Amino acid sequence: MYFLRWVGCLSVLAICYAQLIQVTDENFNELMKGGDEWLLEFYAPWCHHCQLFENSYRALDHQLKSGHKQVRLGQVDTEANPFLAARFFISRLPTLAHIKDKQGNRTRQGSWWC
């Protein structure tokens, strides 16, 4: 019985965290065509501060989804997508970029909040 509760909790968590979208060099233009408001996290798999920030970013995704906000959250792996990182002039990780009306602005850069 206890095992079934764990399985149920894990499946609920998986559904809750499934909204984060992996943004790549290839799908960026297609995703931005809709005119939605976006918050992008630029990260690298080896970055310790990015790993610390990931739980907070996922919690934000959950709060936005439960509050029915019209902001979409995405993640950009700078190692796998160097052209997209260069497009936003990413020099420190993690970095958040806010995109509204197809205009991008860096909101925070570096690891000062960790």
N, C-alpha and C positions, 0 to 999 in steps of 0.2 A: 504494500500500500504506500509506504514511504517513497519507494522507488518511482511509482506512478506519479506522485506529486512532483518529484524532481523533474521527470520527463515533461509534465505539463508546464511547469515553470520555465523550463528551458525553451520549450516551443513558443511560449508567449514572448519570452525575451527575444528569440530569433525573429519573430514577426515584428516586434517593436523596433528592432535595430535594422530591419531590412531596407529602410527608406534611404539611407546614405547612398548616394550615387557616385560611382567611380567615374570621374571626368578624365578623359584622355585627350591627346592631341587630335585623335581621329573623330571623337564624338562631340567636342566642345562647340563647334559652330552649330551643329544640329540641335543640341540642348538649349543653346541661347536664343534660337529663333523664336521660341514661344513668348519671349518678353517677360518671363517670370523673374521674380527677385531671387537672387542666389547668394549664399554664403559659402565660399570655397575655402577649404583648409588645404594648404600646400604642406606636404610632409615627405619624409624619407623613412623607409623601414628601419634603418640603422639609427635614427635620431632618438635619443633617450627622452628628450623633452616632448617630442611628438607622441611618443608612446604614453607619457604621463597625461598629455592633453586629450588623448583619444577618448577616455571615459567621459570627460566633461563635454566633449563635442557630441558624443552619442546621447548623453543626457539632454543636451540642448535639442537634438533632433527629436527625441521623445516628447519633450515639452512642447515644441512647435507643432508636432503632429497631433498631440492631444488637444491643443488649444486652437486647432484649425487655422493656423496662420498660413499666409500665402508665401512663405519663404521656403525655398528648396535648399537643402544642404548637400554639398558634394565634397569629395576628397580628390586631390591630385597628387599622385606619387611623382615627385620631381625626378627620381631616378629613371622611371619608365617614360616620363613625358617631359623631356628637357625643353622642347620648343614652347610648350605652354608655360613652363616656369620662366623662361626668358621673356615671353610676351608680357608677363606681369612683373618683371624685374625682381624676381625672388632672389634675395641674397642671404637670408637667415631663415631658419626653420624652428618651429612651425610659423607659418604666416597665414593670416585670414584675409580674404579679399571679398568685398561686398560688391555685387553687381546688380544694378537697378536701372531699368530703361536702357539696357545694353551698354551701360557705362560702368567701368570697373574702378574701384578704389581700394587700396590696401587699408585695412582697418588696424591691424596690429601685426607687428613683425617681431620675431625672436621669441625667447623663452621667458620673458619677464613675469608671466602670470603663473608659471609652474612652481 
